[in-house]
């Protein structure tokens, strides 16, 4: 439930209050930003359990490292950077175990947000599934850049801050990723010329289901763990 005490409190002030000992401040930050963190993690990793674990790891890291925040970027940028780094760490570990990419229809169906799978036209669902399957073939760094810029609609400069790389690197990763996706997705391009990635940008994400990250309302680090994570 929303805490009316924090209605007019900025993210930066909430983080400062958390550091000062306010027990509910970090939970309010999680409530405000969990949806986009979840969407980025899910689309970057392509696996619900891995995404939930990555968000769990990221929120616990942010909880513990809040005192290191120096205000050189927005709090949301800082949270996204921690989340993306957690995703990249998990993706590299999975690659070292030679984990196969997500490629069966049932698991791809699970990656659709609830409002998309329940309400979106069948054609859009099919397109989204093919897009996710194609994304899973990209190197993790290219995938993360494309998720932020083309699916989550972040400006390149903001994506660069989240990924902690120069803007030119983000542009390069996006360009290489799009070039690799093009042969896989050419048949999905519409006659109007709109790119597939452009037409699939996500303006917002719905609250994750029970297997996703849960709300946090206290200063207990366990309260910010993702539901799909391990104890």
Secondary structure by P-SEA (a helix, b strand, c coil): ccccccccccaaaaaaaaaaccccaaaaaaaacaaaaaaaaaaacccaaaaaaaaaaaaaaaaaacccccccccaaaaaaaaaaaaaaaaaaaaaaacccccccaaaaaaaccccccccccaaaaaaaaaaaaaaaaccaaaaaaaaacccccccaaaaaaaacccaaaaaaaaaaaaaaacccccccccccccccccccccccccccccccbbbbccccccccccccccc
